[in-house]
Amino acid sequence: MCSATEHVHTAMKGLFSDLNIDALRRYFSELHVPSGDIAPDHDLQHITPAVAEKLHYTLLHLLEDGDHVVAMSRIAGIYSGSEAAVVDVFRVEGSRIVEHWGVLRPYISHEPGNLEDFSLNQA
């Protein structure tokens, strides 16, 4: 039996690197609860072959705490062609993802001096 992290890694690779919609049935519970900005089943159904050619998904980090796994990634070519930062939190039971929370935001460069996403100046 694989760990929750290995399970999520395999599911995300199947969904976003291989663009395999069958990964939903294989790794996600039929009763899984999607929440947040993104839901893999909704997003993948709208990927056309032309979009798939431009899609680039990079999994940066996977962090596990008990039955929860946090995935931090970058994706380009799916949302208005720009690059986005993605944070997903999954809850895994046995061999199935049963809950998913996802947040997607435009990617902001973290070069020295670029603190746009941490601005304290509110208008």
N, C-alpha and C positions, 0 to 999 in steps of 0.2 A: 504494500500500500504506500502511495507516495504522500509526502507532506502537503500541507495546505499551500505552501509557497510553490512547490513543484506543480501542483494541480492548477493554480492560477496562471503560472507561467505557460503551461501547455495550452490552457484555454485561450489566453491572450494571443499567443503565437498563432493558434489555429484561426482565431477570429480576424486579427488585424494584419498579420504578416502573410498568412496563407489565404486570407479572405474566404474561409470555409464556414458557411452558415451552419453546417452540420455540427460544428463545435458547440453551438448553443444547446442542441439536444443532448450532446454527449457530456458536457461539463456543467451545465446550469440545470438546477431543479426546475421542473415544470411549474412549481409554485414559487420560484424565486421572486423577490420583491425588488424591482429596480427603483432607485430614487436619485434625485439630483438632476444635473444638466443633461446627462447622456444615458442612453440605454442601448447596449450593444445590439439587441434584436431589432430595434427601430432603426438605428443608424445603418446597419449592414444591409437591410432590405432596400435602401435607397442608393447603394453603391452600384453604379453602372460600370461596364467594362472600361469606358473612357476614363472614369474617375479612378478605377482600380489601378490603371497604368501609372497614375501620378501619385498614388497613395504611398506615403512613407511613414512607417511606424517604428519608433525606437523605444524599447523598454529600458528605462534608466536604473530603477531601483525596485526591489521587492523587499518588504519588511513584514515579518510575521510576528504576531502576538496571540498565542493560543489559536483560536479558530478564525481570527481576523488576519487578512493580508492587505497591505497597502501597496499599490503599484503606482509609481511615478513614471510618466512617459511623455514623449513628444510625438505629435502627429502632424503631418503636412499633406496637403492635397485633397482634403476632404471637406473642410469648412472654408469656403471662399478662397481656397488656394493658399491661404496663409498658414503659418506654423502655429500650433497651439500646444500649451502645456496641459497635461491631463493628470489628475489624481483620482484613483479609484480605490475604494475600500470594499473588500469582499468579506463575507462571512461564509465559511465552508463547513458543511456537515458531511462527514464520510467522504464520498467521492463526488459531491455536488456543491456548486455555489448556490446558496439559498438566499443571500441578500447581496445587493450591490448598490453602492452610492458612488456617484461620479461627478466631478467638477472639471469643466473645460474652460480655459481662458486663453486669450491671445498670448503667445510667447513674447516675453520682454527680455531683452538682452540684459545680463547682469554684469556688464562691464563696469570697471571702477567709475564711480560718480553717477551711475544710472540708478536712481532710486525712485523712478516713477511709480512703481507698484507699492512703495512704502511711504508715499507722500503724506505728510501730516498737515499740509496746507489745504484746508477745505474751503471752497468758495462759498 
